[in-house]
Amino acid sequence: MRDWAAPGGRFEVYAARYPGRADRAAEPCGTDVCDLAAGVAALADRPVALFGHSMGVWAAFETALLLERGGVPPSHLFVSGPPAAVRNPRRRRASAPPPRSAPAGLETASPDELAVILVRLGGTDPALLDDPGLLGRYFPYIRADLLMASR
């Protein structure tokens, strides 16, 4: 993620990076959004505003709930582009089982089997999956994201 400059120095901007990616690539990938939220909430030692994009909407929402329970709710919660599964996080949290279960075999799928799962789910150009380097590089967190979205 690119660094975001703080306009006029009025506030500091920090990016929460998921384990298993970028500068946290050596860590195991996260598969539980509540664990991710707990990690972010633990770092909030002052008032915060949260921003979540795509699946990060769910992580930001869970972080806001933890901060609120701790007596220091965020000043703002901004969301952008939530996937359908997390458009209503309050309803999502209360539902059991989750609205969408993990694709069969996801937990033990090889990279080639994951490619088949991704094509079956739709939205992935099969030509992208012909590059073994690409799939090999992103395989761990694609699987982690799919598992997280299903929990």
The 8 nearest C-alpha neighbors of each residue, nearest first, counted from 0:
[[1, 2, 14, 21, 16, 3, 15, 22],
 [0, 2, 3, 14, 4, 13, 21, 12],
 [1, 3, 4, 0, 14, 13, 12, 5],
 [4, 2, 1, 5, 12, 13, 14, 0],
 [3, 5, 6, 2, 12, 11, 8, 7],
 [4, 6, 8, 11, 10, 7, 12, 3],
 [7, 5, 8, 4, 9, 10, 11, 3],
 [6, 8, 9, 5, 10, 4, 11, 12],
 [7, 9, 5, 6, 10, 11, 4, 12],
 [10, 8, 7, 6, 5, 11, 12, 4],
 [11, 9, 8, 5, 12, 6, 7, 4],
 [10, 12, 5, 13, 8, 9, 4, 6],
 [13, 11, 5, 3, 10, 14, 4, 2],
 [14, 12, 15, 11, 3, 2, 16, 4],
 [15, 13, 16, 12, 0, 2, 3, 1],
 [14, 16, 13, 17, 39, 35, 38, 55],
 [17, 15, 14, 18, 20, 23, 21, 22],
 [16, 18, 20, 19, 15, 29, 35, 23],
 [19, 17, 28, 23, 26, 20, 29, 27],
 [18, 20, 24, 28, 26, 27, 23, 25],
 [21, 19, 24, 23, 18, 17, 22, 16],
 [20, 22, 24, 23, 19, 16, 0, 18],
 [21, 23, 24, 20, 25, 16, 19, 18],
 [24, 22, 20, 18, 19, 21, 25, 26],
 [25, 23, 19, 20, 21, 26, 22, 18],
 [24, 26, 23, 19, 27, 22, 20, 18],
 [27, 25, 19, 24, 18, 23, 28, 20],
 [26, 28, 19, 18, 29, 25, 24, 23],
 [29, 27, 19, 18, 140, 143, 26, 30],
 [28, 30, 18, 31, 143, 27, 17, 35],
 [29, 31, 147, 143, 146, 28, 144, 32],
 [32, 30, 147, 34, 33, 29, 35, 150],
 [31, 33, 35, 34, 58, 36, 147, 30],
 [34, 32, 36, 35, 31, 37, 61, 58],
 [33, 35, 37, 32, 36, 31, 38, 29],
 [36, 34, 32, 38, 33, 37, 39, 31],
 [35, 37, 62, 33, 39, 38, 34, 58],
 [36, 38, 40, 34, 39, 35, 41, 33],
 [39, 37, 35, 41, 36, 40, 34, 42],
 [38, 40, 36, 42, 41, 37, 35, 62],
 [39, 41, 37, 43, 42, 38, 62, 36],
 [40, 42, 38, 39, 43, 37, 44, 36],
 [43, 41, 40, 39, 44, 38, 45, 37],
 [44, 42, 40, 45, 41, 39, 47, 46],
 [43, 45, 42, 46, 41, 40, 47, 71],
 [44, 46, 43, 47, 71, 42, 73, 48],
 [47, 45, 73, 74, 71, 44, 48, 43],
 [48, 46, 73, 74, 45, 49, 43, 75],
 [47, 49, 75, 74, 73, 76, 50, 46],
 [50, 48, 76, 77, 59, 75, 47, 51],
 [51, 49, 77, 78, 76, 59, 52, 48],
 [52, 50, 56, 55, 78, 59, 79, 77],
 [51, 53, 79, 55, 56, 80, 78, 54],
 [52, 54, 81, 80, 55, 82, 56, 79],
 [53, 55, 56, 57, 52, 81, 82, 58],
 [54, 56, 51, 52, 58, 53, 57, 59],
 [57, 55, 51, 59, 54, 52, 58, 78],
 [56, 58, 60, 55, 59, 54, 85, 61],
 [59, 57, 55, 61, 60, 56, 36, 32],
 [60, 58, 62, 56, 51, 57, 61, 55],
 [59, 61, 63, 57, 62, 58, 56, 64],
 [62, 60, 64, 58, 63, 59, 36, 57],
 [61, 63, 36, 59, 65, 60, 64, 40],
 [64, 62, 60, 66, 61, 65, 67, 73],
 [65, 63, 67, 61, 62, 66, 68, 60],
 [66, 64, 68, 62, 67, 63, 69, 61],
 [65, 67, 69, 72, 63, 71, 68, 64],
 [66, 68, 72, 64, 70, 69, 71, 65],
 [69, 67, 65, 70, 66, 64, 71, 72],
 [70, 68, 66, 67, 71, 65, 72, 64],
 [69, 71, 67, 68, 72, 66, 65, 73],
 [72, 70, 67, 66, 69, 73, 46, 68],
 [73, 71, 67, 66, 70, 63, 74, 64],
 [74, 72, 47, 48, 75, 63, 46, 71],
 [73, 75, 48, 47, 72, 46, 76, 49],
 [76, 74, 48, 73, 49, 77, 47, 50],
 [75, 77, 49, 48, 50, 78, 73, 74],
 [78, 76, 50, 49, 75, 51, 79, 48],
 [79, 77, 51, 56, 50, 52, 76, 80],
 [78, 80, 52, 81, 51, 53, 77, 56],
 [79, 81, 53, 52, 82, 78, 56, 54],
 [80, 82, 53, 86, 79, 56, 85, 54],
 [83, 81, 84, 53, 85, 86, 80, 54],
 [82, 84, 86, 85, 81, 87, 80, 53],
 [83, 85, 82, 86, 98, 148, 99, 91],
 [86, 84, 88, 87, 83, 82, 57, 81],
 [87, 85, 83, 81, 84, 88, 82, 56],
 [86, 88, 85, 90, 89, 91, 84, 83],
 [89, 87, 91, 85, 90, 92, 86, 57],
 [90, 88, 92, 91, 87, 93, 60, 85],
 [89, 91, 93, 88, 92, 87, 94, 85],
 [90, 92, 88, 94, 89, 93, 87, 85],
 [93, 91, 89, 90, 94, 88, 95, 97],
 [94, 92, 90, 91, 89, 95, 88, 97],
 [93, 95, 91, 92, 97, 96, 90, 98],
 [96, 94, 97, 93, 98, 92, 91, 150],
 [95, 97, 94, 98, 100, 99, 150, 93],
 [98, 96, 95, 99, 94, 150, 149, 100],
 [97, 99, 96, 100, 84, 94, 91, 149],
 [100, 98, 97, 149, 101, 84, 148, 96],
 [99, 101, 149, 102, 97, 98, 150, 96],
 [100, 102, 149, 146, 103, 99, 105, 145],
 [103, 101, 105, 104, 100, 116, 145, 120],
 [102, 104, 105, 101, 106, 100, 116, 108],
 [105, 103, 106, 108, 107, 102, 101, 112],
 [104, 106, 108, 107, 103, 102, 101, 142],
 [105, 107, 104, 108, 142, 146, 103, 101],
 [106, 108, 105, 104, 109, 112, 113, 103],
 [109, 107, 105, 112, 113, 104, 106, 110],
 [108, 110, 112, 111, 113, 107, 114, 105],
 [109, 111, 113, 112, 114, 138, 108, 135],
 [112, 110, 114, 113, 109, 115, 108, 134],
 [111, 113, 109, 115, 108, 114, 110, 116],
 [112, 114, 116, 110, 115, 111, 108, 109],
 [113, 115, 111, 117, 112, 116, 128, 110],
 [114, 116, 112, 118, 113, 117, 119, 111],
 [117, 115, 113, 119, 114, 118, 120, 112],
 [118, 116, 120, 114, 119, 115, 113, 123],
 [117, 119, 121, 115, 120, 116, 123, 125],
 [118, 120, 116, 121, 117, 115, 114, 123],
 [121, 119, 117, 118, 116, 122, 123, 102],
 [122, 120, 118, 119, 123, 117, 124, 116],
 [121, 123, 124, 120, 118, 117, 119, 125],
 [124, 122, 121, 118, 125, 117, 127, 120],
 [123, 125, 126, 127, 122, 118, 128, 121],
 [126, 124, 128, 127, 123, 118, 129, 114],
 [127, 125, 129, 128, 124, 130, 123, 118],
 [128, 126, 125, 129, 124, 130, 123, 133],
 [127, 129, 125, 130, 126, 114, 134, 131],
 [130, 128, 126, 127, 131, 125, 134, 133],
 [129, 131, 128, 133, 132, 127, 134, 126],
 [132, 130, 134, 133, 135, 129, 128, 136],
 [133, 131, 135, 130, 134, 136, 137, 129],
 [132, 134, 136, 130, 131, 135, 137, 128],
 [133, 135, 131, 137, 138, 136, 132, 128],
 [136, 134, 132, 138, 133, 137, 131, 110],
 [135, 137, 133, 134, 138, 132, 139, 131],
 [136, 138, 134, 135, 139, 140, 141, 133],
 [137, 139, 141, 135, 134, 140, 136, 142],
 [140, 138, 142, 141, 137, 143, 28, 136],
 [139, 141, 143, 142, 138, 144, 137, 28],
 [142, 140, 138, 144, 143, 139, 137, 145],
 [141, 143, 145, 140, 139, 144, 138, 146],
 [144, 142, 140, 30, 146, 141, 145, 147],
 [145, 143, 147, 141, 146, 142, 140, 148],
 [144, 146, 148, 142, 147, 143, 141, 149],
 [145, 147, 143, 149, 144, 148, 30, 101],
 [148, 146, 30, 144, 31, 149, 150, 145],
 [149, 147, 145, 146, 150, 144, 84, 54],
 [148, 150, 100, 101, 146, 147, 99, 97],
 [149, 147, 148, 97, 146, 31, 100, 101]]
